[in-house]
Amino acid sequence: MIKHFITQAHGDQPMLRGPDVVLCVPSGATGVERRALRDAASNAGAKRVWFIDEALAAAIGADLPVTHPMGSMIVDIGGGTTEVGVISLGGINMSTSARVGGDNMDEAIVAHVRRTHNMLIGEATAERIKIKLGTAKMEAKGKLPQTTVKGRDLANGVPAQITLSQDEVAMAIAECVGQIVQVVRTTLERTPPEIAADLIGTGIIMTGGVSLLPQNRYCPDRSHRFAGEYRRGSAELRSFGGRTSPGRSCLQAAPATSLDSRSV
């Protein structure tokens, strides 16, 4: 896959030398995992490999003022990990990583359907359910959306279909959402007070596909009063959903001190 992206980036131009490659890594990645990534990029044709924290890369893509003397907080909810980082002066002041994300929510939906309705569905079906009915916080009023789900009945072994409501999906992914909220809360508690004061004005920036879940912006104040003050103040929780600013790259925007200088 890395080789495909390198070839696609160069296009029809001949490669006289291997390119420099920047890879995003979670803050909790071990040395063994980093070496495996470096070897994979080197075998794909990279001359030098640089590492950058996922939280910092997401902040650059969201056009946050990463080099300014002010604090910015970013929550990157990916498929397998959630990265929470507080960034100031071109570096990560506080970072927390948890191995929970969209894939865990898909597995939770599969387990809920199997346990409650005795029916087996695939991960692709679970992801469609998450996109259509997933929500981080249930609305107490109004008619709840529903969808028809098809799978295999575990008792008879024949195809079957059921109707799932949004409250069931919210219940299924509640544990995963709670873990993400706890990671955000832990990071806020460990943030120095001077930088925490800046977050009142800048708010929390959410990136990644899971950040597009409805009611995600109101979820943190269930467990942390500080996040509720963002809504009441002038700042707001913005969701970029993995989109990045055009014409920006990690090599162009990232400070030199934020890149892991160890190369192959």
C-alpha atoms as a printed R data frame, in Angstrom:
    type eleno elety resid chain resno       x       y       z
1   ATOM     1    CA   MET     A     1   0.000   0.000   0.000
2   ATOM     2    CA   ILE     A     2   2.821   2.414   0.830
3   ATOM     3    CA   LYS     A     3   4.501   1.578  -2.465
4   ATOM     4    CA   HIS     A     4   1.251   2.324  -4.308
5   ATOM     5    CA   PHE     A     5   0.977   5.756  -2.690
6   ATOM     6    CA   ILE     A     6   4.620   6.560  -3.466
7   ATOM     7    CA   THR     A     7   4.087   5.627  -7.133
8   ATOM     8    CA   GLN     A     8   0.861   7.624  -7.262
9   ATOM     9    CA   ALA     A     9   2.545  10.700  -5.770
10  ATOM    10    CA   HIS     A    10   5.335  10.652  -8.353
11  ATOM    11    CA   GLY     A    11   3.000  10.016 -11.292
12  ATOM    12    CA   ASP     A    12   4.757   9.514 -14.628
13  ATOM    13    CA   GLN     A    13   7.954  11.189 -13.455
14  ATOM    14    CA   PRO     A    14  10.902   8.805 -13.062
15  ATOM    15    CA   MET     A    15  12.129   8.344  -9.509
16  ATOM    16    CA   LEU     A    16  15.866   9.039  -9.430
17  ATOM    17    CA   ARG     A    17  15.966   8.575  -5.655
18  ATOM    18    CA   GLY     A    18  13.668   7.326  -2.980
19  ATOM    19    CA   PRO     A    19  11.346   9.923  -1.478
20  ATOM    20    CA   ASP     A    20  11.229  11.143   2.086
21  ATOM    21    CA   VAL     A    21   8.144   9.693   3.778
22  ATOM    22    CA   VAL     A    22   6.292  11.023   6.823
23  ATOM    23    CA   LEU     A    23   4.197   8.477   8.721
24  ATOM    24    CA   CYS     A    24   1.622   9.256  11.404
25  ATOM    25    CA   VAL     A    25   1.970   7.108  14.520
26  ATOM    26    CA   PRO     A    26  -0.088   6.976  17.718
27  ATOM    27    CA   SER     A    27   1.544   8.486  20.756
28  ATOM    28    CA   GLY     A    28   1.305   5.118  22.505
29  ATOM    29    CA   ALA     A    29   3.072   3.177  19.738
30  ATOM    30    CA   THR     A    30   5.873   0.956  20.999
31  ATOM    31    CA   GLY     A    31   9.395   0.865  19.667
32  ATOM    32    CA   VAL     A    32   8.700  -2.455  17.958
33  ATOM    33    CA   GLU     A    33   5.689  -0.990  16.142
34  ATOM    34    CA   ARG     A    34   7.685   2.054  15.034
35  ATOM    35    CA   ARG     A    35  10.486  -0.155  13.696
36  ATOM    36    CA   ALA     A    36   7.947  -2.240  11.790
37  ATOM    37    CA   LEU     A    37   6.516   0.900  10.171
38  ATOM    38    CA   ARG     A    38   9.998   2.170   9.308
39  ATOM    39    CA   ASP     A    39  10.961  -1.161   7.723
40  ATOM    40    CA   ALA     A    40   7.718  -1.298   5.728
41  ATOM    41    CA   ALA     A    41   8.268   2.196   4.315
42  ATOM    42    CA   SER     A    42  11.925   1.454   3.575
43  ATOM    43    CA   ASN     A    43  11.032  -1.739   1.708
44  ATOM    44    CA   ALA     A    44   8.468   0.240  -0.291
45  ATOM    45    CA   GLY     A    45  11.225   2.497  -1.637
46  ATOM    46    CA   ALA     A    46  11.497   5.339   0.873
47  ATOM    47    CA   LYS     A    47  14.950   6.826   1.369
48  ATOM    48    CA   ARG     A    48  14.220   8.446   4.719
49  ATOM    49    CA   VAL     A    49  11.291   7.877   7.079
50  ATOM    50    CA   TRP     A    50  10.018  10.471   9.526
51  ATOM    51    CA   PHE     A    51   7.428   9.962  12.234
52  ATOM    52    CA   ILE     A    52   4.873  12.522  13.401
53  ATOM    53    CA   ASP     A    53   2.273  12.086  16.117
54  ATOM    54    CA   GLU     A    54  -1.249  11.541  14.812
55  ATOM    55    CA   ALA     A    55  -2.642  14.318  16.982
56  ATOM    56    CA   LEU     A    56  -0.156  16.861  15.636
57  ATOM    57    CA   ALA     A    57  -0.776  15.789  12.034
58  ATOM    58    CA   ALA     A    58  -4.535  16.134  12.532
59  ATOM    59    CA   ALA     A    59  -4.039  19.588  14.056
60  ATOM    60    CA   ILE     A    60  -1.996  20.687  11.041
61  ATOM    61    CA   GLY     A    61  -4.672  19.393   8.685
62  ATOM    62    CA   ALA     A    62  -7.347  21.278  10.635
63  ATOM    63    CA   ASP     A    63  -5.331  24.511  10.296
64  ATOM    64    CA   LEU     A    64  -4.792  24.943  14.016
65  ATOM    65    CA   PRO     A    65  -2.128  27.458  15.105
66  ATOM    66    CA   VAL     A    66   0.317  24.749  16.179
67  ATOM    67    CA   THR     A    67   3.318  27.106  16.251
68  ATOM    68    CA   HIS     A    68   1.649  29.877  18.244
69  ATOM    69    CA   PRO     A    69   2.150  30.342  22.008
70  ATOM    70    CA   MET     A    70  -1.397  29.221  22.791
71  ATOM    71    CA   GLY     A    71  -2.990  25.911  23.603
72  ATOM    72    CA   SER     A    72  -5.144  23.941  21.177
73  ATOM    73    CA   MET     A    73  -6.818  20.608  21.874
74  ATOM    74    CA   ILE     A    74  -7.560  18.001  19.224
75  ATOM    75    CA   VAL     A    75  -9.418  14.697  19.477
76  ATOM    76    CA   ASP     A    76  -8.676  12.324  16.593
77  ATOM    77    CA   ILE     A    77 -11.079   9.364  16.651
78  ATOM    78    CA   GLY     A    78  -9.872   6.830  14.118
79  ATOM    79    CA   GLY     A    79 -10.807   3.273  13.336
80  ATOM    80    CA   GLY     A    80  -8.547   1.580  15.870
81  ATOM    81    CA   THR     A    81  -7.251   4.310  18.196
82  ATOM    82    CA   THR     A    82  -8.316   7.613  19.711
83  ATOM    83    CA   GLU     A    83  -5.650  10.285  20.017
84  ATOM    84    CA   VAL     A    84  -6.148  13.288  22.276
85  ATOM    85    CA   GLY     A    85  -3.496  15.972  22.228
86  ATOM    86    CA   VAL     A    86  -2.937  19.453  23.610
87  ATOM    87    CA   ILE     A    87  -0.634  21.367  21.272
88  ATOM    88    CA   SER     A    88   1.342  24.528  21.915
89  ATOM    89    CA   LEU     A    89   4.514  26.118  20.506
90  ATOM    90    CA   GLY     A    90   4.938  23.561  17.757
91  ATOM    91    CA   GLY     A    91   4.848  20.497  19.978
92  ATOM    92    CA   ILE     A    92   2.517  18.266  21.929
93  ATOM    93    CA   ASN     A    93   2.257  19.434  25.512
94  ATOM    94    CA   MET     A    94   0.015  16.586  26.642
95  ATOM    95    CA   SER     A    95  -1.041  13.501  24.730
96  ATOM    96    CA   THR     A    96  -3.161  10.468  25.557
97  ATOM    97    CA   SER     A    97  -3.906   7.467  23.371
98  ATOM    98    CA   ALA     A    98  -6.501   4.725  23.748
99  ATOM    99    CA   ARG     A    99  -7.058   1.664  21.600
100 ATOM   100    CA   VAL     A   100 -10.732   2.347  20.999
101 ATOM   101    CA   GLY     A   101 -12.375   3.704  17.863
102 ATOM   102    CA   GLY     A   102 -14.804   3.004  15.064
103 ATOM   103    CA   ASP     A   103 -13.828  -0.657  14.701
104 ATOM   104    CA   ASN     A   104 -14.689  -1.287  18.347
105 ATOM   105    CA   MET     A   105 -18.105   0.282  17.799
106 ATOM   106    CA   ASP     A   106 -18.718  -2.032  14.850
107 ATOM   107    CA   GLU     A   107 -17.825  -5.038  16.996
108 ATOM   108    CA   ALA     A   108 -20.114  -3.783  19.768
109 ATOM   109    CA   ILE     A   109 -23.040  -3.516  17.331
110 ATOM   110    CA   VAL     A   110 -22.383  -7.049  16.034
111 ATOM   111    CA   ALA     A   111 -22.304  -8.377  19.617
112 ATOM   112    CA   HIS     A   112 -25.507  -6.507  20.564
113 ATOM   113    CA   VAL     A   113 -27.473  -7.867  17.595
114 ATOM   114    CA   ARG     A   114 -26.234 -11.383  18.306
115 ATOM   115    CA   ARG     A   115 -27.002 -11.196  22.007
116 ATOM   116    CA   THR     A   116 -30.353  -9.417  21.793
117 ATOM   117    CA   HIS     A   117 -31.843 -10.694  18.533
118 ATOM   118    CA   ASN     A   118 -29.951 -13.989  18.119
119 ATOM   119    CA   MET     A   119 -28.850 -12.941  14.646
120 ATOM   120    CA   LEU     A   120 -25.391 -12.736  13.111
121 ATOM   121    CA   ILE     A   121 -24.375  -9.776  10.938
122 ATOM   122    CA   GLY     A   122 -21.074  -8.824   9.337
123 ATOM   123    CA   GLU     A   123 -18.792  -5.915  10.136
124 ATOM   124    CA   ALA     A   124 -19.752  -4.106   6.933
125 ATOM   125    CA   THR     A   125 -23.414  -4.255   7.958
126 ATOM   126    CA   ALA     A   126 -22.530  -3.051  11.448
127 ATOM   127    CA   GLU     A   127 -20.653  -0.079   9.978
128 ATOM   128    CA   ARG     A   128 -23.667   0.867   7.855
129 ATOM   129    CA   ILE     A   129 -25.841   0.711  10.968
130 ATOM   130    CA   LYS     A   130 -23.361   2.923  12.837
131 ATOM   131    CA   ILE     A   131 -23.334   5.505  10.058
132 ATOM   132    CA   LYS     A   132 -27.120   5.551   9.742
133 ATOM   133    CA   LEU     A   133 -28.241   5.284  13.376
134 ATOM   134    CA   GLY     A   134 -25.114   5.850  15.469
135 ATOM   135    CA   THR     A   135 -25.312   8.638  18.018
136 ATOM   136    CA   ALA     A   136 -23.185   9.592  20.989
137 ATOM   137    CA   LYS     A   137 -26.103  10.836  23.061
138 ATOM   138    CA   MET     A   138 -29.771   9.961  22.795
139 ATOM   139    CA   GLU     A   139 -32.451  12.578  22.348
140 ATOM   140    CA   ALA     A   140 -35.191  12.162  24.962
141 ATOM   141    CA   LYS     A   141 -38.036  13.268  22.738
142 ATOM   142    CA   GLY     A   142 -39.291  12.653  19.223
143 ATOM   143    CA   LYS     A   143 -39.703   9.548  17.120
144 ATOM   144    CA   LEU     A   144 -36.509   7.518  16.925
145 ATOM   145    CA   PRO     A   145 -35.149   6.524  13.489
146 ATOM   146    CA   GLN     A   146 -35.198   2.844  12.607
147 ATOM   147    CA   THR     A   147 -33.643   0.638   9.966
148 ATOM   148    CA   THR     A   148 -34.069  -2.905   8.691
149 ATOM   149    CA   VAL     A   149 -31.097  -5.197   9.251
150 ATOM   150    CA   LYS     A   150 -30.591  -8.484   7.422
151 ATOM   151    CA   GLY     A   151 -28.436 -11.347   8.618
152 ATOM   152    CA   ARG     A   152 -28.442 -15.008   9.565
153 ATOM   153    CA   ASP     A   153 -30.642 -16.448  12.295
154 ATOM   154    CA   LEU     A   154 -28.413 -18.377  14.684
155 ATOM   155    CA   ALA     A   155 -31.204 -20.704  15.831
156 ATOM   156    CA   ASN     A   156 -32.403 -21.849  12.408
157 ATOM   157    CA   GLY     A   157 -29.416 -21.009  10.240
158 ATOM   158    CA   VAL     A   158 -31.594 -19.253   7.660
159 ATOM   159    CA   PRO     A   159 -31.586 -15.624   6.467
160 ATOM   160    CA   ALA     A   160 -33.593 -13.257   8.648
161 ATOM   161    CA   GLN     A   161 -34.255  -9.583   9.131
162 ATOM   162    CA   ILE     A   162 -35.031  -7.408  12.124
163 ATOM   163    CA   THR     A   163 -35.762  -3.750  12.838
164 ATOM   164    CA   LEU     A   164 -33.203  -1.808  14.871
165 ATOM   165    CA   SER     A   165 -33.944   1.528  16.514
166 ATOM   166    CA   GLN     A   166 -31.504   4.302  17.312
167 ATOM   167    CA   ASP     A   167 -31.733   3.771  21.065
168 ATOM   168    CA   GLU     A   168 -30.479   0.189  20.644
169 ATOM   169    CA   VAL     A   169 -27.486   1.353  18.632
170 ATOM   170    CA   ALA     A   170 -26.739   4.099  21.163
171 ATOM   171    CA   MET     A   171 -26.881   1.499  23.936
172 ATOM   172    CA   ALA     A   172 -24.558  -0.833  22.017
173 ATOM   173    CA   ILE     A   173 -21.819   1.771  21.467
174 ATOM   174    CA   ALA     A   174 -22.255   3.528  24.820
175 ATOM   175    CA   GLU     A   175 -19.253   1.763  26.366
176 ATOM   176    CA   CYS     A   176 -16.953   2.782  23.497
177 ATOM   177    CA   VAL     A   177 -18.207   6.375  23.658
178 ATOM   178    CA   GLY     A   178 -17.634   6.366  27.414
179 ATOM   179    CA   GLN     A   179 -14.025   5.244  26.950
180 ATOM   180    CA   ILE     A   180 -13.401   8.068  24.472
181 ATOM   181    CA   VAL     A   181 -14.940  10.585  26.875
182 ATOM   182    CA   GLN     A   182 -12.728   9.264  29.663
183 ATOM   183    CA   VAL     A   183  -9.605   9.750  27.530
184 ATOM   184    CA   VAL     A   184 -10.614  13.367  26.862
185 ATOM   185    CA   ARG     A   185 -11.306  13.930  30.535
186 ATOM   186    CA   THR     A   186  -7.976  12.431  31.598
187 ATOM   187    CA   THR     A   187  -6.115  14.681  29.168
188 ATOM   188    CA   LEU     A   188  -7.931  17.778  30.442
189 ATOM   189    CA   GLU     A   189  -7.102  16.894  34.029
190 ATOM   190    CA   ARG     A   190  -3.382  16.585  33.206
191 ATOM   191    CA   THR     A   191  -3.180  19.753  31.129
192 ATOM   192    CA   PRO     A   192  -1.239  22.633  32.774
193 ATOM   193    CA   PRO     A   193  -3.564  25.417  33.979
194 ATOM   194    CA   GLU     A   194  -2.009  28.068  31.726
195 ATOM   195    CA   ILE     A   195  -2.754  26.028  28.610
196 ATOM   196    CA   ALA     A   196  -6.134  24.914  29.944
197 ATOM   197    CA   ALA     A   197  -7.120  28.572  30.135
198 ATOM   198    CA   ASP     A   198  -6.462  28.909  26.384
199 ATOM   199    CA   LEU     A   199  -8.829  26.022  25.663
200 ATOM   200    CA   ILE     A   200 -11.757  28.128  26.887
201 ATOM   201    CA   GLY     A   201 -11.353  30.266  23.785
202 ATOM   202    CA   THR     A   202 -10.107  27.696  21.254
203 ATOM   203    CA   GLY     A   203 -12.393  24.805  22.221
204 ATOM   204    CA   ILE     A   204 -11.901  21.201  21.172
205 ATOM   205    CA   ILE     A   205 -11.348  20.228  17.541
206 ATOM   206    CA   MET     A   206 -12.615  16.756  16.621
207 ATOM   207    CA   THR     A   207 -11.324  14.862  13.583
208 ATOM   208    CA   GLY     A   208 -11.797  11.382  12.209
209 ATOM   209    CA   GLY     A   209 -14.839   9.590  10.845
210 ATOM   210    CA   VAL     A   210 -16.344   8.770  14.244
211 ATOM   211    CA   SER     A   211 -16.399  12.474  15.116
212 ATOM   212    CA   LEU     A   212 -19.282  12.805  12.634
213 ATOM   213    CA   LEU     A   213 -21.604  10.856  14.944
214 ATOM   214    CA   PRO     A   214 -24.655  12.977  15.844
215 ATOM   215    CA   GLN     A   215 -24.594  14.542  19.330
216 ATOM   216    CA   ASN     A   216 -20.830  13.943  19.604
217 ATOM   217    CA   ARG     A   217 -20.267  17.603  20.458
218 ATOM   218    CA   TYR     A   218 -22.507  17.383  23.519
219 ATOM   219    CA   CYS     A   219 -21.172  14.080  24.793
220 ATOM   220    CA   PRO     A   220 -18.172  15.246  26.881
221 ATOM   221    CA   ASP     A   221 -20.204  17.323  29.344
222 ATOM   222    CA   ARG     A   222 -21.797  14.129  30.640
223 ATOM   223    CA   SER     A   223 -18.604  13.452  32.564
224 ATOM   224    CA   HIS     A   224 -16.689  16.721  32.647
225 ATOM   225    CA   ARG     A   225 -18.075  20.098  33.590
226 ATOM   226    CA   PHE     A   226 -15.244  21.955  31.847
227 ATOM   227    CA   ALA     A   227 -16.351  20.709  28.415
228 ATOM   228    CA   GLY     A   228 -19.861  21.999  29.061
229 ATOM   229    CA   GLU     A   229 -18.463  25.501  29.492
230 ATOM   230    CA   TYR     A   230 -17.300  25.408  25.868
231 ATOM   231    CA   ARG     A   231 -20.895  25.362  24.680
232 ATOM   232    CA   ARG     A   232 -21.939  28.187  26.962
233 ATOM   233    CA   GLY     A   233 -18.978  30.331  25.958
234 ATOM   234    CA   SER     A   234 -17.932  31.693  22.633
235 ATOM   235    CA   ALA     A   235 -16.016  28.603  21.603
236 ATOM   236    CA   GLU     A   236 -17.558  25.530  20.061
237 ATOM   237    CA   LEU     A   237 -16.592  21.939  19.345
238 ATOM   238    CA   ARG     A   238 -15.958  21.721  15.624
239 ATOM   239    CA   SER     A   239 -15.908  18.468  13.674
240 ATOM   240    CA   PHE     A   240 -13.711  18.150  10.598
241 ATOM   241    CA   GLY     A   241 -14.500  14.477   9.955
242 ATOM   242    CA   GLY     A   242 -11.037  13.692   8.649
243 ATOM   243    CA   ARG     A   243 -11.005  16.529   6.099
244 ATOM   244    CA   THR     A   244  -7.780  18.494   5.791
245 ATOM   245    CA   SER     A   245  -6.949  21.873   4.396
246 ATOM   246    CA   PRO     A   246  -5.930  21.829   0.700
247 ATOM   247    CA   GLY     A   247  -2.312  22.408  -0.188
248 ATOM   248    CA   ARG     A   248  -1.034  21.594   3.291
249 ATOM   249    CA   SER     A   249   1.345  18.806   4.169
250 ATOM   250    CA   CYS     A   250   3.020  17.652   7.340
251 ATOM   251    CA   LEU     A   251   6.485  18.383   5.939
252 ATOM   252    CA   GLN     A   252   5.501  21.929   5.001
253 ATOM   253    CA   ALA     A   253   3.640  22.851   8.167
254 ATOM   254    CA   ALA     A   254   5.125  20.754  10.951
255 ATOM   255    CA   PRO     A   255   7.918  22.289  13.021
256 ATOM   256    CA   ALA     A   256  11.206  20.471  12.683
257 ATOM   257    CA   THR     A   257  11.239  19.620  16.376
258 ATOM   258    CA   SER     A   258   7.931  17.731  16.062
259 ATOM   259    CA   LEU     A   259   9.320  15.149  13.639
260 ATOM   260    CA   ASP     A   260  11.145  12.054  14.764
261 ATOM   261    CA   SER     A   261  14.588  12.617  13.233
262 ATOM   262    CA   ARG     A   262  15.512   8.955  13.262
263 ATOM   263    CA   SER     A   263  15.476   7.837   9.619
264 ATOM   264    CA   VAL     A   264  16.408   4.743   7.697
